[in-house]
Amino acid sequence: MIKKLIYVSVLTFAYGLSYAQIDSLKMNVDLRTRGELDNGFKTLIPKGKSAETTISSRARFGIDYYYKNLQIYLSAQDARTWGETSSTSTKNQNFTLNEAWAKYQFSEKISLKIGRQILSYDNERLIGAVDWAMQGRNFDALKGVFTLSANSKLETVVTYNNDDNDSNDLPDKEIYNVAEAGEITKSLQILHYQFIGKDKFQFSAIALNNVLQNPSGTHYDMLTVGINAKKYFENFGLFGSAYYQAGKNTSAQSKSAYQFSVNADFIVNSKFNIVLGTEWLSGNNYDTAIEKNKSFSPLYGSNHLYNGFMDYFYSGTSYFNSFGLNDYYLKSTFKFNPNSTIQANIHAFTTNGNLGHDKEGKDLSSYLGSELDLVFAQKFGKFVTVNLGHSFMFSGNSMEFIKNVSEPKNLQTWTWLALKITPNFRLK
């Protein structure tokens, strides 16, 4: 009798799981709060200016519905800085629709996804979710996914942008003027191939074309192509990337730029590893002709993951279409236990392009400065994580030049404390 009861229970449970894949409803919640002490975040703080304290938060929830070959996902969020709106405000300008898309699986190998969605490829160097920023990043897009084999797939993406008021549009032009990464993108087309092989081998290739719109309404194409590769052996790994940009940017400048990175990961033991690497992003020289642009743009990448956590370059700054960057770094991670880790990263920054001369006619040094990032992470249970970070920027004279700060403090620092709660559960 007991065996029969167990058998029936197992069958009922298995049937429930099978049915859940046909008709199921899931929910995820993302609650974040981060306090920051800014004494040199993103730019140099001049002498005499006090450090600034801010607290920001995100409240995001998503509903994921499956029915046979159809998947529908809706995600809304409120992202804000504490105190930016009155406690009695009648309007909430911070509540937005983060994602809203439908995906249909035509067969085992072909699916189509349409709507507001996150696009993320290749460790988010060129395009990603920008999850560090409370608001994140998303696109209104149409995406096709083609499974070529058990180890490879191809994705295609198309976006089209316009404003909601065409009263100022000329008959033969559709104006769109929202700029990101220093460019005004009217349409975006992506072709991405990914292969995952044996022994932790990964390879991917991407072609990303931006149809850019000059304020006059004229359109230009700027094409970025690149590859990413990763290979791990027993206690050692190599990974890197290479990209090239061509065409014209929004300002009608001829684009010829590159990105290159190479990294070596030394796994000392199960608790400790060291990554030694460099990344070069090409840049303009001080005497580059006005009609040319040699500065590589990481466009929609999650730049906070790369050139230092203090975000002095590219991430939310005006450094795009500038002197470029050479980043030489040593990164290390130590695990105290499965729930506690500490990360220490050291970066040395130089410009890729020539800065020119100072007021006295002396050559400006390419050295910008060095950064030390320390982050401690502690997990509490399955859904709660606390992070404590502290960073130092040891700037050189040329950093003062590119940031246009003549008398900065001797030491630039940034401290942050973050709480993240991310439960997931099934509603049906």
C-alpha positions in Angstrom: 0.0 0.0 0.0 2.8 2.4 0.9 4.7 1.6 -2.3 1.6 2.2 -4.3 1.0 5.6 -2.6 4.6 6.6 -3.3 4.2 5.6 -6.9 1.0 7.6 -7.4 2.6 10.6 -5.7 5.7 10.5 -7.9 3.4 10.3 -11.0 1.3 13.2 -9.8 4.4 15.3 -9.1 5.9 14.5 -12.5 2.6 15.4 -14.2 2.5 18.7 -12.3 6.0 19.6 -13.6 5.1 18.6 -17.1 2.0 20.7 -17.0 3.9 23.6 -15.5 6.0 23.8 -18.6 2.8 24.0 -20.7 0.8 26.5 -18.6 2.8 28.2 -15.8 3.2 31.6 -14.1 6.4 32.7 -12.4 7.3 35.9 -10.6 10.7 37.5 -9.7 11.4 40.5 -7.5 14.6 42.6 -7.4 14.9 45.0 -4.5 18.1 47.1 -4.2 19.3 49.9 -2.1 22.8 51.5 -2.4 24.4 54.2 -0.3 27.4 56.0 -1.8 30.0 58.4 -0.4 31.3 60.2 -3.4 34.7 61.8 -2.9 35.8 61.4 -6.6 33.4 59.1 -8.4 33.4 59.5 -12.2 35.5 62.7 -12.0 38.1 64.4 -9.9 36.8 66.4 -6.9 38.5 69.8 -6.5 40.0 71.0 -3.3 37.6 72.5 -0.8 34.6 70.5 -2.0 33.0 68.1 0.5 32.2 64.5 -0.3 28.6 63.9 -1.3 26.4 61.2 0.1 23.5 59.7 -1.9 21.2 56.7 -1.5 19.5 55.2 -4.5 17.1 52.2 -4.9 15.4 49.9 -7.3 12.1 48.1 -6.9 11.6 45.7 -9.8 9.1 42.9 -10.3 8.5 40.6 -13.2 5.8 38.2 -14.3 6.8 35.3 -16.6 4.0 33.4 -18.3 4.3 30.2 -20.4 1.7 28.5 -22.5 2.8 25.8 -24.9 5.0 27.6 -27.4 4.3 31.1 -26.1 6.2 33.0 -23.4 5.2 36.4 -22.2 7.3 38.5 -19.8 6.3 41.8 -18.1 8.6 43.7 -15.8 8.0 47.1 -14.1 10.3 49.1 -11.9 10.7 52.2 -9.7 14.3 53.5 -9.7 15.1 56.6 -7.8 17.5 58.6 -5.7 16.1 59.0 -2.2 14.6 62.5 -1.7 14.4 63.5 -5.4 10.6 63.7 -5.2 8.5 65.0 -2.4 6.9 62.6 0.1 3.5 64.0 -0.9 4.2 64.1 -4.7 1.1 63.3 -6.8 3.1 62.1 -9.8 5.7 59.4 -10.0 8.2 60.0 -12.9 10.4 57.1 -11.8 8.0 54.2 -12.4 8.6 52.6 -15.8 8.0 49.5 -17.9 11.4 47.8 -17.9 10.5 44.9 -20.1 7.4 43.8 -22.0 7.9 41.1 -24.7 6.4 38.0 -26.2 8.4 35.0 -27.5 7.0 32.3 -29.7 8.8 29.0 -30.3 8.0 28.0 -33.9 10.1 24.9 -33.6 12.9 23.4 -31.6 15.4 25.6 -33.6 13.5 28.8 -34.4 12.0 31.4 -32.1 10.9 35.0 -32.4 10.9 37.6 -29.6 9.3 41.0 -29.9 8.9 44.0 -27.6 10.8 45.9 -24.9 13.7 43.6 -23.9 17.3 43.4 -22.5 20.0 42.7 -25.1 23.2 41.2 -23.7 26.1 39.7 -25.7 29.7 38.7 -25.0 30.2 39.7 -21.4 28.4 42.9 -22.2 31.4 44.7 -23.7 29.5 46.1 -26.6 25.9 45.8 -25.6 24.5 44.7 -22.2 22.0 45.2 -19.4 24.0 47.8 -17.4 22.7 46.2 -14.3 24.9 48.3 -12.0 22.8 51.3 -12.9 19.5 51.2 -11.1 17.5 52.0 -14.2 19.3 49.4 -16.3 19.1 49.4 -20.1 16.6 47.9 -22.5 15.6 48.2 -26.2 12.4 48.0 -28.2 13.4 45.3 -30.6 12.6 42.3 -32.7 14.9 39.3 -32.2 15.1 36.0 -33.9 16.9 33.0 -32.4 18.1 30.2 -34.5 19.6 27.1 -32.9 22.1 25.6 -35.3 23.2 22.7 -33.2 23.5 21.6 -29.6 26.6 23.8 -29.3 25.8 26.8 -31.4 23.2 29.4 -32.2 22.6 32.5 -34.2 20.7 35.6 -33.2 19.5 38.5 -35.2 18.1 41.8 -33.8 16.5 44.9 -35.3 15.4 48.1 -33.6 13.8 51.2 -34.9 13.6 54.5 -33.0 11.4 57.6 -33.3 10.0 60.2 -31.0 6.3 60.6 -30.2 5.9 63.9 -31.9 6.4 64.3 -35.6 5.2 67.9 -36.0 8.8 69.0 -36.5 9.7 66.3 -39.1 10.3 67.2 -42.7 8.3 65.3 -45.3 11.3 63.1 -46.2 12.9 62.8 -42.8 11.9 61.2 -39.5 13.7 62.9 -36.7 15.0 61.1 -33.6 17.3 63.0 -31.2 17.9 60.8 -28.1 21.7 60.4 -27.8 23.4 57.5 -26.1 27.2 56.9 -26.0 27.7 60.1 -28.0 25.6 58.9 -30.9 22.0 59.3 -32.1 20.9 55.8 -33.2 17.9 55.7 -35.5 18.1 51.9 -36.0 20.2 49.1 -34.8 20.9 45.7 -36.5 22.8 42.9 -34.8 24.0 39.5 -36.0 25.5 37.4 -33.3 26.9 33.8 -33.5 27.9 31.8 -30.4 29.7 28.4 -30.1 30.3 26.5 -26.9 32.7 23.6 -27.3 34.4 21.0 -25.1 36.7 21.8 -22.2 35.2 25.2 -21.5 35.9 26.5 -25.0 33.8 29.5 -26.2 33.8 31.5 -29.3 31.5 34.2 -30.6 31.3 36.8 -33.4 29.2 39.9 -33.7 28.3 42.4 -36.3 26.5 45.5 -35.0 25.3 48.3 -37.4 24.1 51.6 -36.1 22.0 53.7 -38.5 22.9 57.1 -37.0 21.1 60.4 -37.6 22.7 63.7 -37.8 20.6 66.6 -36.3 20.0 67.7 -39.9 18.2 64.5 -40.5 20.9 62.8 -42.6 21.6 59.1 -41.9 25.0 57.4 -41.7 26.0 53.8 -41.0 28.6 52.9 -38.4 29.5 49.2 -38.3 31.2 47.4 -35.4 32.5 43.8 -35.9 34.2 41.7 -33.4 35.1 38.3 -31.9 35.4 36.9 -28.4 37.2 33.7 -27.4 37.7 31.8 -24.1 39.6 28.6 -23.4 40.3 27.1 -20.0 42.8 24.3 -19.1 43.1 22.7 -15.6 44.3 25.8 -13.6 44.8 28.3 -16.3 42.6 30.2 -18.8 43.0 32.6 -21.7 40.3 34.9 -23.0 40.0 38.1 -25.0 38.3 40.1 -27.6 38.9 42.2 -30.7 36.6 44.7 -32.4 36.8 47.2 -35.3 34.5 50.2 -36.1 34.1 51.7 -39.5 31.7 54.0 -41.3 30.6 57.4 -40.1 29.4 58.6 -36.7 26.5 61.0 -35.9 28.8 64.0 -36.6 29.6 62.6 -40.1 33.2 61.9 -39.1 34.9 58.9 -40.8 35.2 56.2 -38.2 38.3 53.9 -38.0 38.7 52.5 -34.5 39.5 49.3 -32.7 39.3 47.5 -29.3 41.6 44.7 -28.2 41.9 42.8 -25.0 43.8 39.7 -23.7 43.6 38.1 -20.3 45.2 35.3 -18.4 43.4 33.7 -15.5 45.5 31.8 -13.0 43.5 29.6 -10.7 45.7 29.2 -7.7 43.3 26.9 -5.8 39.5 26.5 -5.3 39.4 29.7 -3.3 41.8 32.1 -5.0 42.4 33.2 -8.6 44.3 36.1 -10.3 43.5 37.6 -13.7 46.3 39.6 -15.5 45.3 41.5 -18.6 45.1 44.6 -20.7 42.5 46.3 -22.9 43.2 49.0 -25.5 40.4 51.2 -26.9 41.8 53.4 -29.7 41.4 57.2 -29.5 42.0 60.4 -31.3 45.2 62.4 -31.2 45.2 66.0 -30.4 45.8 66.8 -34.0 43.4 64.3 -35.6 41.6 65.9 -38.5 38.2 67.1 -37.6 36.5 65.0 -40.3 38.1 61.8 -38.9 37.4 59.8 -35.7 39.7 57.1 -34.3 38.0 56.7 -31.0 36.5 53.3 -30.3 33.0 53.5 -28.8 31.8 50.7 -26.5 28.3 52.0 -27.3 25.8 50.1 -25.2 28.3 48.1 -23.1 28.2 47.6 -19.4 31.3 49.7 -18.9 31.2 49.5 -15.1 32.5 45.9 -15.4 35.7 46.9 -17.2 37.8 50.0 -16.8 37.6 50.5 -13.0 34.6 50.6 -10.7 34.9 54.4 -10.3 33.6 54.9 -13.9 36.1 57.6 -15.0 35.8 56.5 -18.6 32.7 55.9 -20.9 30.2 54.9 -18.3 27.9 57.9 -18.0 30.7 60.3 -18.9 31.6 62.5 -21.8 34.8 60.4 -22.6 33.2 59.0 -25.8 34.9 60.2 -29.0 37.9 61.3 -27.0 41.6 60.1 -26.6 40.8 56.4 -26.0 42.2 54.3 -23.2 44.8 51.7 -22.5 44.0 49.8 -19.3 46.5 47.4 -17.7 45.1 45.5 -14.7 45.5 42.8 -12.1 42.3 41.4 -10.6 42.0 38.9 -7.8 39.2 37.1 -6.0 39.4 35.2 -2.7 36.6 33.1 -1.4 36.5 32.8 2.4 33.6 30.3 2.1 30.7 29.8 -0.4 28.9 32.9 1.0 31.8 35.3 1.5 34.2 36.7 -1.1 36.6 39.6 -1.4 37.7 41.1 -4.7 40.8 43.4 -5.2 41.5 45.0 -8.6 44.4 47.3 -9.6 44.3 49.4 -12.9 46.8 51.6 -14.5 45.4 53.9 -17.2 47.0 55.7 -20.1 45.5 57.4 -23.1 45.7 55.6 -26.4 45.9 58.9 -28.4 48.4 61.7 -28.1 47.2 64.5 -25.7 49.5 67.2 -27.2 51.2 69.9 -25.2 50.6 72.0 -22.1 50.6 75.8 -21.9 54.4 75.7 -21.6 54.8 73.6 -24.8 55.8 70.4 -22.9 54.4 67.1 -24.1 51.4 66.0 -21.9 52.0 62.5 -20.5 49.8 59.6 -21.6 49.6 58.4 -18.0 46.2 59.2 -16.5 46.3 57.5 -13.1 45.9 54.2 -11.2 42.8 52.8 -9.4 42.4 50.3 -6.6 39.0 48.7 -6.2 38.1 46.6 -3.1 34.7 44.8 -2.9 33.5 42.5 -0.1 30.4 40.4 -0.8 28.4 38.4 1.8 25.3 36.3 1.0 22.6 35.6 3.6 20.5 32.7 2.6 19.4 32.2 -0.9 18.1 35.6 -1.8 19.9 38.3 0.1 23.4 39.8 -0.7 25.3 42.6 0.9 28.2 44.3 -0.9 30.7 46.8 0.6 33.1 48.6 -1.8 35.9 51.1 -1.5 37.9 52.5 -4.3 40.9 54.9 -4.6 41.9 56.9 -7.7 45.6 58.1 -7.8 45.4 60.5 -10.6 48.2 61.9 -12.7 48.5 65.4 -14.2 46.9 64.3 -17.5 43.8 63.2 -15.7 43.4 66.8 -14.5 43.7 67.9 -18.2 41.0 65.5 -19.6 38.6 66.1 -16.7 39.3 69.9 -16.7 39.9 70.1 -13.0 42.9 72.3 -12.2 43.3 71.7 -8.5 41.9 68.3 -7.4 42.1 66.8 -4.0 45.3 64.8 -3.4 43.3 61.5 -3.1 40.0 60.6 -4.8 37.9 57.9 -3.1 34.5 56.3 -3.4 32.7 54.1 -0.8 29.5 52.2 -1.3 27.2 49.8 0.6 24.6 47.8 -1.3 21.7 45.5 -0.3 20.1 43.2 -2.9 17.1 41.0 -2.3 16.1 38.8 -5.3 13.5 36.1 -4.6 11.9 34.0 -7.4 8.8 31.9 -7.0 6.1 30.1 -9.0 2.5 31.4 -8.9 1.0 28.7 -10.9 
